Amino acid sequence: MTEYEKLDDFPLTPITTTPSSANKTGGWRTLRPIIDEKKCIKCYMCWKFCPDVAIDIVEGKPVINYDYCKGCGICAHECPVNCIEMEKEAI
């Protein structure tokens, strides 16, 4: 048994003093996720699994914030109805 019983018990271990919201990382992207709103069932799995917190829920719908999306494709992989397509980023 560890001294940490719950996730909230773990100490914070910051890597940087700058919040990630200050670093717009979308310029790294080569693929862009596109959500087909007609197919989306609003399960929010994309939002839950996005490692960059680049998906917002706006008026009940997931919306990609391309300023922060790195194009990793995790959202498309986790979508149970395949409503997210990864498209090549326009240059």
N, CA and C atoms as an extended XYZ file, in Angstrom:
273
Properties=species:S:1:pos:R:3:atomname:S:1:resname:S:1:resid:I:1 pbc="F F F"
N         0.845       -1.182        0.000 N   MET     1
C         0.000        0.000        0.000 CA  MET     1
C         0.889        1.244        0.000 C   MET     1
N         0.544        2.187       -0.839 N   THR     2
C         1.320        3.425       -0.895 CA  THR     2
C         0.693        4.467        0.012 C   THR     2
N         1.415        5.558        0.196 N   GLU     3
C         0.868        6.642        1.008 CA  GLU     3
C        -0.212        7.416        0.258 C   GLU     3
N        -0.334        7.158       -1.062 N   TYR     4
C        -1.316        7.858       -1.882 CA  TYR     4
C        -2.519        6.963       -2.121 C   TYR     4
N        -3.599        7.252       -1.461 N   GLU     5
C        -4.816        6.443       -1.570 CA  GLU     5
C        -5.668        6.851       -2.763 C   GLU     5
N        -5.686        8.146       -3.071 N   LYS     6
C        -6.507        8.676       -4.161 CA  LYS     6
C        -5.630        9.545       -5.058 C   LYS     6
N        -6.136        9.790       -6.264 N   LEU     7
C        -5.415       10.642       -7.207 CA  LEU     7
C        -5.141       12.016       -6.604 C   LEU     7
N        -6.087       12.554       -5.862 N   ASP     8
C        -5.921       13.878       -5.258 CA  ASP     8
C        -4.808       13.926       -4.219 C   ASP     8
N        -4.369       12.767       -3.739 N   ASP     9
C        -3.309       12.712       -2.738 CA  ASP     9
C        -1.916       12.896       -3.338 C   ASP     9
N        -1.780       12.694       -4.649 N   PHE    10
C        -0.477       12.831       -5.285 CA  PHE    10
C        -0.056       14.294       -5.297 C   PHE    10
N         1.202       14.579       -4.990 N   PRO    11
C         1.664       15.966       -5.025 CA  PRO    11
C         1.755       16.466       -6.468 C   PRO    11
N         1.590       17.755       -6.651 N   LEU    12
C         1.751       18.350       -7.965 CA  LEU    12
C         3.228       18.348       -8.322 C   LEU    12
N         3.530       18.046       -9.572 N   THR    13
C         4.916       18.047      -10.020 CA  THR    13
C         5.017       18.865      -11.299 C   THR    13
N         5.028       20.185      -11.169 N   PRO    14
C         5.073       21.025      -12.364 CA  PRO    14
C         6.384       20.885      -13.120 C   PRO    14
N         6.291       20.924      -14.434 N   ILE    15
C         7.465       20.869      -15.286 CA  ILE    15
C         7.887       22.282      -15.665 C   ILE    15
N         6.920       23.177      -15.720 N   THR    16
C         7.197       24.550      -16.104 CA  THR    16
C         6.315       25.481      -15.288 C   THR    16
N         6.693       26.718      -15.212 N   THR    17
C         5.869       27.689      -14.503 CA  THR    17
C         4.927       28.418      -15.462 C   THR    17
N         5.042       28.133      -16.763 N   THR    18
C         4.175       28.757      -17.760 CA  THR    18
C         3.008       27.834      -18.058 C   THR    18
N         1.778       28.307      -17.927 N   PRO    19
C         0.640       27.439      -18.233 CA  PRO    19
C         0.607       27.100      -19.725 C   PRO    19
N         0.122       25.915      -20.052 N   SER    20
C         0.093       25.498      -21.451 CA  SER    20
C        -0.817       26.384      -22.290 C   SER    20
N        -1.753       27.086      -21.654 N   SER    21
C        -2.630       27.984      -22.396 CA  SER    21
C        -1.859       29.157      -23.005 C   SER    21
N        -0.644       29.395      -22.541 N   ALA    22
C         0.167       30.483      -23.081 CA  ALA    22
C         0.954       30.046      -24.316 C   ALA    22
N         0.980       28.750      -24.590 N   ASN    23
C         1.757       28.219      -25.708 CA  ASN    23
C         0.843       27.665      -26.787 C   ASN    23
N         0.610       28.436      -27.811 N   LYS    24
C        -0.217       27.962      -28.913 CA  LYS    24
C         0.636       27.013      -29.753 C   LYS    24
N         0.282       25.731      -29.709 N   THR    25
C         1.098       24.693      -30.326 CA  THR    25
C         0.489       24.132      -31.613 C   THR    25
N        -0.602       24.699      -32.087 N   GLY    26
C        -1.267       24.194      -33.279 CA  GLY    26
C        -0.418       24.263      -34.534 C   GLY    26
N         0.602       25.096      -34.545 N   GLY    27
C         1.469       25.207      -35.702 CA  GLY    27
C         2.315       23.976      -35.960 C   GLY    27
N         2.370       23.044      -35.014 N   TRP    28
C         3.149       21.824      -35.170 CA  TRP    28
C         2.396       20.794      -36.003 C   TRP    28
N         1.125       21.005      -36.171 N   ARG    29
C         0.210       20.005      -36.735 CA  ARG    29
C         0.463       19.763      -38.223 C   ARG    29
N         0.420       18.471      -38.630 N   THR    30
C         0.424       18.116      -40.051 CA  THR    30
C        -0.927       17.539      -40.460 C   THR    30
N        -1.673       17.023      -39.495 N   LEU    31
C        -3.026       16.521      -39.736 CA  LEU    31
C        -3.998       17.300      -38.869 C   LEU    31
N        -5.177       17.537      -39.393 N   ARG    32
C        -6.195       18.335      -38.706 CA  ARG    32
C        -7.451       17.476      -38.520 C   ARG    32
N        -7.954       17.353      -37.267 N   PRO    33
C        -9.188       16.609      -37.071 CA  PRO    33
C       -10.399       17.449      -37.494 C   PRO    33
N       -11.297       16.825      -38.225 N   ILE    34
C       -12.525       17.475      -38.665 CA  ILE    34
C       -13.690       16.646      -38.128 C   ILE    34
N       -14.592       17.287      -37.382 N   ILE    35
C       -15.745       16.593      -36.805 CA  ILE    35
C       -16.932       16.714      -37.750 C   ILE    35
N       -17.532       15.569      -38.100 N   ASP    36
C       -18.769       15.551      -38.878 CA  ASP    36
C       -19.913       15.690      -37.877 C   ASP    36
N       -20.470       16.877      -37.764 N   GLU    37
C       -21.502       17.156      -36.763 CA  GLU    37
C       -22.758       16.307      -36.954 C   GLU    37
N       -23.025       15.879      -38.172 N   LYS    38
C       -24.218       15.049      -38.422 CA  LYS    38
C       -24.061       13.655      -37.835 C   LYS    38
N       -22.832       13.144      -37.800 N   LYS    39
C       -22.575       11.803      -37.265 CA  LYS    39
C       -22.283       11.805      -35.765 C   LYS    39
N       -21.911       12.962      -35.220 N   CYS    40
C       -21.506       13.070      -33.813 CA  CYS    40
C       -22.689       12.759      -32.893 C   CYS    40
N       -22.461       11.860      -31.921 N   ILE    41
C       -23.512       11.503      -30.956 CA  ILE    41
C       -23.323       12.231      -29.617 C   ILE    41
N       -22.373       13.145      -29.570 N   LYS    42
C       -22.102       13.967      -28.384 CA  LYS    42
C       -21.797       13.116      -27.147 C   LYS    42
N       -20.947       12.120      -27.351 N   CYS    43
C       -20.515       11.270      -26.230 CA  CYS    43
C       -19.338       11.900      -25.492 C   CYS    43
N       -18.655       12.854      -26.138 N   TYR    44
C       -17.537       13.608      -25.583 CA  TYR    44
C       -16.288       12.775      -25.299 C   TYR    44
N       -16.186       11.616      -25.939 N   MET    45
C       -14.980       10.798      -25.780 CA  MET    45
C       -13.766       11.549      -26.335 C   MET    45
N       -13.959       12.305      -27.413 N   CYS    46
C       -12.859       13.093      -27.982 CA  CYS    46
C       -12.353       14.098      -26.961 C   CYS    46
N       -13.278       14.778      -26.302 N   TRP    47
C       -12.935       15.763      -25.280 CA  TRP    47
C       -12.195       15.097      -24.127 C   TRP    47
N       -12.689       13.941      -23.714 N   LYS    48
C       -12.111       13.239      -22.567 CA  LYS    48
C       -10.670       12.801      -22.815 C   LYS    48
N       -10.383       12.331      -24.027 N   PHE    49
C        -9.073       11.754      -24.304 CA  PHE    49
C        -8.075       12.712      -24.936 C   PHE    49
N        -8.473       13.921      -25.293 N   CYS    50
C        -7.549       14.865      -25.916 CA  CYS    50
C        -6.429       15.221      -24.936 C   CYS    50
N        -5.177       14.875      -25.257 N   PRO    51
C        -4.083       15.139      -24.320 CA  PRO    51
C        -3.691       16.613      -24.245 C   PRO    51
N        -4.162       17.412      -25.178 N   ASP    52
C        -3.788       18.826      -25.199 CA  ASP    52
C        -4.915       19.748      -24.768 C   ASP    52
N        -6.013       19.192      -24.304 N   VAL    53
C        -7.184       19.961      -23.890 CA  VAL    53
C        -7.560       20.952      -24.998 C   VAL    53
N        -7.553       20.445      -26.222 N   ALA    54
C        -7.817       21.291      -27.387 CA  ALA    54
C        -9.248       21.148      -27.896 C   ALA    54
N       -10.081       20.457      -27.144 N   ILE    55
C       -11.479       20.311      -27.539 CA  ILE    55
C       -12.343       20.947      -26.461 C   ILE    55
N       -13.169       21.883      -26.883 N   ASP    56
C       -14.112       22.543      -25.988 CA  ASP    56
C       -15.502       22.010      -26.281 C   ASP    56
N       -16.389       22.103      -25.307 N   ILE    57
C       -17.796       21.779      -25.525 CA  ILE    57
C       -18.524       23.112      -25.604 C   ILE    57
N       -19.063       23.405      -26.780 N   VAL    58
C       -19.743       24.671      -27.031 CA  VAL    58
C       -21.173       24.364      -27.444 C   VAL    58
N       -22.119       24.849      -26.641 N   GLU    59
C       -23.538       24.594      -26.883 CA  GLU    59
C       -23.811       23.102      -27.074 C   GLU    59
N       -23.173       22.284      -26.236 N   GLY    60
C       -23.390       20.844      -26.242 CA  GLY    60
C       -22.655       20.082      -27.326 C   GLY    60
N       -21.811       20.768      -28.131 N   LYS    61
C       -21.098       20.099      -29.212 CA  LYS    61
C       -19.596       20.235      -29.015 C   LYS    61
N       -18.837       19.174      -29.353 N   PRO    62
C       -17.385       19.291      -29.282 CA  PRO    62
C       -16.866       20.173      -30.416 C   PRO    62
N       -15.966       21.082      -30.066 N   VAL    63
C       -15.378       22.010      -31.030 CA  VAL    63
C       -13.866       21.987      -30.827 C   VAL    63
N       -13.128       21.786      -31.904 N   ILE    64
C       -11.668       21.716      -31.831 CA  ILE    64
C       -11.080       23.126      -31.821 C   ILE    64
N       -10.202       23.380      -30.872 N   ASN    65
C        -9.477       24.644      -30.824 CA  ASN    65
C        -8.146       24.414      -31.534 C   ASN    65
N        -8.065       24.822      -32.783 N   TYR    66
C        -6.892       24.555      -33.602 CA  TYR    66
C        -5.654       25.323      -33.164 C   TYR    66
N        -5.805       26.294      -32.291 N   ASP    67
C        -4.629       26.981      -31.752 CA  ASP    67
C        -3.791       26.028      -30.906 C   ASP    67
N        -4.420       25.022      -30.317 N   TYR    68
C        -3.730       24.117      -29.401 CA  TYR    68
C        -3.674       22.677      -29.884 C   TYR    68
N        -4.473       22.299      -30.858 N   CYS    69
C        -4.487       20.932      -31.376 CA  CYS    69
C        -3.195       20.648      -32.125 C   CYS    69
N        -2.521       19.539      -31.740 N   LYS    70
C        -1.280       19.148      -32.404 CA  LYS    70
C        -1.514       18.120      -33.499 C   LYS    70
N        -2.757       17.678      -33.668 N   GLY    71
C        -3.072       16.734      -34.739 CA  GLY    71
C        -2.653       15.308      -34.450 C   GLY    71
N        -2.656       14.912      -33.196 N   CYS    72
C        -2.202       13.566      -32.825 CA  CYS    72
C        -3.169       12.473      -33.277 C   CYS    72
N        -4.455       12.800      -33.416 N   GLY    73
C        -5.432       11.823      -33.887 CA  GLY    73
C        -6.069       10.971      -32.801 C   GLY    73
N        -5.738       11.221      -31.549 N   ILE    74
C        -6.337       10.433      -30.470 CA  ILE    74
C        -7.852       10.616      -30.456 C   ILE    74
N        -8.314       11.826      -30.709 N   CYS    75
C        -9.763       12.073      -30.727 CA  CYS    75
C       -10.444       11.209      -31.779 C   CYS    75
N        -9.865       11.116      -32.968 N   ALA    76
C       -10.437       10.309      -34.042 CA  ALA    76
C       -10.392        8.823      -33.685 C   ALA    76
N        -9.315        8.404      -33.063 N   HIS    77
C        -9.174        6.999      -32.671 CA  HIS    77
C       -10.191        6.593      -31.612 C   HIS    77
N       -10.478        7.478      -30.684 N   GLU    78
C       -11.384        7.171      -29.577 CA  GLU    78
C       -12.861        7.349      -29.924 C   GLU    78
N       -13.171        8.022      -31.016 N   CYS    79
C       -14.572        8.279      -31.381 CA  CYS    79
C       -15.283        6.968      -31.712 C   CYS    79
N       -16.346        6.617      -30.989 N   PRO    80
C       -17.022        5.335      -31.220 CA  PRO    80
C       -17.833        5.278      -32.510 C   PRO    80
N       -18.127        6.421      -33.120 N   VAL    81
C       -18.921        6.420      -34.354 CA  VAL    81
C       -18.116        6.931      -35.550 C   VAL    81
N       -16.812        7.075      -35.376 N   ASN    82
C       -15.914        7.506      -36.459 CA  ASN    82
C       -16.374        8.779      -37.145 C   ASN    82
N       -16.769        9.759      -36.356 N   CYS    83
C       -17.215       11.023      -36.945 CA  CYS    83
C       -16.086       12.047      -37.061 C   CYS    83
N       -14.860       11.665      -36.677 N   ILE    84
C       -13.715       12.568      -36.774 CA  ILE    84
C       -12.737       12.003      -37.795 C   ILE    84
N       -12.488       12.783      -38.823 N   GLU    85
C       -11.518       12.410      -39.864 CA  GLU    85
C       -10.273       13.274      -39.713 C   GLU    85
N        -9.143       12.664      -39.902 N   MET    86
C        -7.882       13.403      -39.876 CA  MET    86
C        -7.542       13.773      -41.311 C   MET    86
N        -7.498       15.070      -41.586 N   GLU    87
C        -7.193       15.554      -42.923 CA  GLU    87
C        -5.831       16.236      -42.934 C   GLU    87
N        -5.163       16.151      -44.060 N   LYS    88
C        -3.853       16.798      -44.195 CA  LYS    88
C        -4.024       18.303      -44.033 C   LYS    88
N        -3.143       18.879      -43.256 N   GLU    89
C        -3.184       20.323      -42.998 CA  GLU    89
C        -2.828       21.082      -44.274 C   GLU    89
N        -3.603       22.090      -44.585 N   ALA    90
C        -3.304       22.926      -45.748 CA  ALA    90
C        -2.076       23.765      -45.465 C   ALA    90
N        -1.236       23.899      -46.439 N   ILE    91
C         0.004       24.675      -46.257 CA  ILE    91
C        -0.153       26.048      -46.844 C   ILE    91
